[in-house]
Amino acid sequence: MKIKSAEFLMSNSDVSKCPKEPLPEYAFIGRSNVGKSSLINMLADRKNLAKTSGKPGKTQLINHFIINKSWYLVDLPGYGYARVSKKAKKTFQKFITDYFEKRSQLVLAFVLIDCRHEPQPVDIDFMRYLAQLDIPFQIIFTKADKLKPKALATNLETYTQKMLESWEEMPAYYVTSSSKKQGKEIVLDNIKTINQQLKDIL
């Protein structure tokens, strides 16, 4: 898929105020500082579409971007650690769960995982939560350029074995590097395929 246009549409913390158009939505979420904004900018081929920061917890609202006038990319706040107050963190969790439980336009969630780290309980728990809601999700491993190939392969195998403790099979996943533009085409082509399938159904 070629990105011809990518525009910021709106930010809010109220799911009822999200766009009303029945366009397919793809939500991007992960622990704070997983490289989500950099990944979104890489996929959209825009330097500053999503605001990047060295401080975890930069994204604090539901951010909608309209891509090619035909689908929404949704940037959600990170879960887990963030330099925000306990009250703010509770608010995050509430509108994150509201989004996943009420947003009918949601087609697929991409759960971002830093490939350098061993499986984290908060990530595993979040994926279980999505499964309980019957929300399709796929995993995007980020920051692949930070590891040598052998170490990367070892970490992916470790993650697969951990997931197989709870799932019958490993969910679909992609290995990406924002700085190297690794994984860009395969992720976008996957979205294109799903969008086409939805059109065929409708």
C-alpha positions in Angstrom: 0.0 0.0 0.0 1.2 3.5 -0.9 0.4 6.2 1.6 -0.9 9.1 -0.5 -2.3 11.2 2.3 -2.1 11.1 6.1 -3.8 13.7 8.1 -4.4 14.3 11.8 -8.1 14.5 12.4 -8.8 14.8 16.2 -7.8 14.0 19.7 -10.1 13.4 22.6 -10.7 11.2 25.7 -14.4 10.5 25.0 -15.1 7.6 22.8 -18.5 9.0 21.9 -16.8 11.9 20.3 -14.6 9.8 18.0 -15.3 10.1 14.2 -18.8 8.9 13.1 -17.8 7.8 9.6 -18.0 4.0 9.2 -14.4 3.7 8.1 -12.2 0.8 9.3 -9.9 1.6 12.2 -6.6 0.2 13.2 -5.5 0.9 16.8 -1.8 1.0 17.8 -1.1 0.5 21.5 1.7 -0.7 23.7 3.6 0.1 26.9 4.9 3.6 27.2 8.2 4.2 25.3 7.8 1.2 23.0 8.4 3.4 20.0 4.8 3.8 18.9 5.0 7.3 17.6 8.1 6.6 15.6 6.5 3.5 14.1 3.4 5.4 13.1 5.5 8.1 11.4 7.5 5.5 9.6 4.3 3.7 8.3 2.8 7.0 7.2 6.0 8.2 5.7 5.7 11.5 7.7 8.3 12.8 10.1 6.0 14.4 12.6 2.5 12.9 12.1 2.6 11.5 15.6 4.5 13.4 18.2 7.6 11.6 19.5 9.2 12.2 22.8 12.0 10.8 24.9 9.6 10.9 27.9 7.3 7.9 28.3 3.6 8.7 28.4 3.6 11.4 25.8 0.4 10.2 24.1 -2.4 11.0 26.5 -5.5 11.1 24.3 -7.1 9.0 21.6 -5.6 10.4 18.4 -7.3 9.7 15.0 -5.4 10.1 11.7 -7.1 9.5 8.4 -5.0 7.6 5.9 -5.7 7.8 2.1 -9.1 9.2 3.0 -10.2 5.6 3.5 -9.2 4.3 6.9 -8.2 5.5 10.4 -5.0 4.9 12.2 -5.6 5.4 15.9 -2.8 6.2 18.3 -3.7 5.2 21.8 -2.0 6.1 25.1 0.6 3.6 26.4 -0.4 1.3 29.2 1.9 0.5 32.2 4.6 2.9 33.2 4.2 6.6 32.4 5.3 9.8 34.2 1.7 10.9 35.0 -0.3 11.1 38.2 -2.3 8.2 39.5 -5.5 10.0 38.7 -4.4 10.6 35.1 -3.3 7.0 34.7 -6.8 5.8 35.9 -8.3 8.1 33.3 -6.1 6.5 30.6 -7.2 3.0 31.5 -10.9 4.0 31.5 -10.9 5.6 28.1 -8.6 2.9 26.7 -11.1 0.2 27.9 -14.0 2.3 26.7 -12.4 2.5 23.2 -11.9 -1.2 22.9 -15.3 -2.1 24.4 -17.5 0.4 22.5 -15.8 1.3 19.3 -17.6 -0.6 16.5 -15.3 0.7 13.7 -12.3 -1.0 15.2 -11.1 -3.7 12.9 -7.7 -4.7 14.4 -5.5 -3.8 17.2 -1.7 -3.8 16.8 0.0 -4.5 20.1 3.5 -3.1 20.1 6.3 -5.0 21.9 9.9 -3.9 22.4 11.8 -6.9 21.0 14.7 -6.3 23.3 12.8 -7.3 26.5 11.6 -10.6 27.8 7.8 -11.1 27.9 6.2 -8.6 30.2 3.1 -9.6 32.3 1.3 -6.3 31.4 1.6 -7.0 27.7 0.4 -10.6 28.1 -2.5 -9.5 30.3 -3.5 -6.8 27.8 -3.6 -9.3 24.9 -5.7 -11.7 27.1 -8.1 -8.7 27.6 -8.4 -8.2 23.9 -9.0 -11.9 23.4 -11.8 -11.9 26.0 -13.5 -9.1 24.0 -13.0 -11.1 20.8 -11.0 -8.2 19.3 -8.6 -9.3 16.6 -5.0 -8.3 17.3 -1.6 -8.7 15.9 1.8 -8.1 17.5 4.4 -5.6 16.2 7.9 -6.1 17.6 9.7 -2.7 17.5 13.3 -1.6 17.6 14.7 -4.6 15.8 17.7 -2.6 14.8 18.8 -2.6 18.4 19.6 -6.3 18.4 21.9 -8.5 16.4 20.0 -11.2 14.3 20.8 -14.1 16.6 19.7 -12.3 19.7 16.5 -11.1 17.9 15.7 -14.7 16.8 16.3 -15.9 20.4 14.0 -13.3 21.8 11.2 -14.0 19.3 11.4 -17.7 20.1 11.2 -16.9 23.8 8.1 -14.8 23.2 6.5 -17.4 21.1 7.0 -20.1 23.7 5.5 -17.7 26.4 2.5 -17.0 24.2 1.9 -20.7 23.5 1.3 -21.2 27.2 -2.0 -19.3 26.8 -2.8 -19.5 23.0 -3.2 -22.4 20.7 -0.9 -20.7 18.2 1.3 -17.6 18.1 -0.7 -14.6 16.9 0.5 -13.0 13.7 3.4 -10.7 14.3 5.7 -8.4 12.4 9.3 -7.4 13.2 10.0 -3.7 12.6 12.6 -0.9 12.9 11.4 2.6 12.5 14.9 3.9 11.8 15.5 1.3 9.1 11.9 1.3 7.8 11.9 -2.4 8.4 8.5 -4.1 8.3 6.7 -1.1 6.7 5.5 -2.7 3.5 4.3 -5.9 5.1 2.2 -4.1 7.8 0.7 -1.7 5.3 0.0 -4.6 2.8 -1.8 -6.4 5.6 -4.0 -3.4 6.3 -4.7 -3.1 2.6 -5.7 -6.8 2.4 -8.1 -6.5 5.3 -9.6 -3.3 3.9 -10.3 -5.1 0.6 -11.8 -8.0 2.4 -14.2 -5.7 4.2 -15.2 -4.0 1.0 -15.9 -7.5 -0.5 -18.1 -8.4 2.5 -20.0 -5.1 2.3 
